[in-house]
Structure formats: C-alpha cells, structure tokens
Amino acid sequence: MTLSDFGLFHFSGLRERLQAPGGSGLCLDRAEDFFLEGMAVYDMALRGYVSGTAKLRKEVAERRRVEEELRDITFELARQRDELDAEVQKRTAEIQFRAEELECKNRQLIQTNQDQSNFTYALSHDLKTPINTIHCFLDVLLEDFEGELPPDAAGIIRDLTGTAQRMRQLVDDVLDYSRVVGHQFTPEAVNLQEMVQQILQDIDSLVVSAQAKIHVGELPVIMGSPFQIRVLLTNLLANALKYRKEGQAAEVSVGCGPAESSGRVRLFVADRGPGIPVEMQQRIFELFKRLHRYEQHPGSGIGLALCKRVAENHGTVITVESEAGQGSCFSADLKLQEKKSE
C-alpha cells in the first residue's frame, strides 16, 4: 500500500463520520479538499526527499570514485617524479664525471702541445747555429779558394751552400710554427692597413723581382695577435708573389669584404697566378705539402700550415678558391674591433 492509498483509507472513515445525520455537506467538502491538498503536498515532499537522497547518494559515490582516481593518479605521478629525480641525478653525475674527464684530458693536451712546441723550438734553435756555421764556412771556401778549386769542386760547394740555405730556411719556418703553436695571446687592436704596408716594405726585394702590381684596398682594424696576423699576411703575400705565371709580372690584391658572421670581416689575398688543382686545395694546408719542386719555387711547405694554425687560433678557418690558370684567393674571417659608443 502506498502512502496515498493509506491516506485515502483513513479519509474514508472520517468521511463516514462527517456524513452522519446532522452533519454539514459544505464542511465535508472543505475537509475533503484540505485533506487531499495536504496529502498531495506530503506525497510530493516525500517523493522529492527520496529522489534527492538517491541523487545525493549517486553524487557521493561519484565523488568517492573521482577521489580514488585522483589518489591513484597522484601516487603514480609521485612515483614517476621520484624515478625522474633519480634519473636526473644519475645523468647529472655522469655529465659531471665526463666534464671533469674532458677537462683533465684538455689540460693534458694543452700541456702536451706546449711541451711539443718547446721541444720543437729548442731543437730548431740548436740546429740553426751549426747550419749557419756550415753556411759561413762554405762561403769562405768559395771566396778564398774558388780560383784554386777544380770546377767540379766549386760546383759541389755551391750546391752545398744552397742546401745549407734551404736547411736554414726550414729551421726558421719550423721556429715560426712552434712559436705560433705555443703562442698564448690576449686579443689586441691590429691595424691591417698599416701592417700590410710594413710587410710590403719588408719583402720589397721579392716585390721588385716579381715586378708585382700590388692593389691594397681599404683595410679595417681587427682584434687578434699582431705577431700571428703578421705571420699570416707575410706568408700569403709571399706566396702570391712567388707563385706567378712564368714570364709574367705578379698581380696581387689585398682587401676585405663582408663575412657571414656579424662582427667579423673577411680578409683576402688574391693573385692571378697559375692556380691550384682542386685535389690539392685542402692538402696544401698540411705540413710540408708542396705543389712544386724546390728548384721551381723555393720553400719549406710550412707557410700555409702556419696560416691555418693562425686562423684556428683566431676562431676561424682559412679557405682557398682557385681555378686552373685563373689565380687563387685565400681568405679568413677575423673579428672586427668594436666601435666605442660616444
């Protein structure tokens, strides 16, 4: 029996009493309406309570489910965070160990290079004295006894003099190379315009013998080692003057152009010589690599290796562009001097 049926059952008993003899019909109708309205309100309230309770229970169950899922997710995130922290600590320790190992090896490499440079310098310096002595003795023999010597003997002495000269040049070049390798420097302002003019004065005899036409463009002030930049330019200019087309005057251009990196300028030395074969354009920067025999073009094969080392010491590389019969252009990007703000 529902609540409504129960109420109607009791109302039917009340109705019988109100319909007894002497009862008022109007009172009966009003009582019936009031009772029915009351039962309807009570029934609606009871139904709302039951429905609301079920809904509330459902929401509580859903909330508990969500909270349980959140606890599981939080636990999983905490576990993953702990694993990640452990992995990060492990990797950090590995990186620190590798960094310390690299730093140690770098110090050893620097020390080895310094030791090698010092050894090369000492050895070359010690070799230079006896070579100079041999050269002087050979000159004295030719000067004092050339008229008394058989022609073959005089020729042999001249050959020995040339050999001693080549040995002296080689020792000088090795000394320059050892100084560049072991040279630690703080960048200074280098006026390229003034330096090129000084170098051309120093090699004036070579300029005259090559009947050279030298074109020097507007050159800026850069930052670097004055000693090393002088070595670089001296070798590039001397090569441009020596390696010229047979029977023709040398023509050399020195200038600067834009570099790919900001704050740098591209210094170049170009000639109109015989050019360099493609297969040799990288090998010429190796120690003692030469394109020609000494009799054709004297040299030690160290000059361009020196230029390569100077470029590396200044954080750049030296490159060559050349075509057979069209000359060669050597270039390196050097750091410009920063302009002071007024």
HELIX and SHEET records of a PDB file:
HELIX    1   1 LEU A    3  LEU A   18  1                                  16    
HELIX    2   2 GLY A   25  PHE A  145  1                                 121    
HELIX    3   3 PRO A  151  VAL A  181  1                                  31    
HELIX    4   4 LEU A  192  ASP A  202  1                                  11    
HELIX    5   5 ASP A  204  SER A  209  1                                   6    
HELIX    6   6 PRO A  226  LYS A  242  1                                  17    
HELIX    7   7 VAL A  278  MET A  280  5                                   3    
HELIX    8   8 ARG A  283  PHE A  285  5                                   3    
HELIX    9   9 GLY A  303  ASN A  313  1                                  11    
SHEET    1   A 2 GLU A 188  ASN A 191  0                                        
SHEET    2   A 2 VAL A 221  GLY A 224 -1                                        
SHEET    1   B 5 LYS A 213  VAL A 216  0                                        
SHEET    2   B 5 GLU A 251  PRO A 258  1                                        
SHEET    3   B 5 ARG A 264  ASP A 271 -1                                        
SHEET    4   B 5 GLY A 327  LYS A 335 -1                                        
SHEET    5   B 5 ILE A 318  GLU A 323 -1                                        
END                                                                             
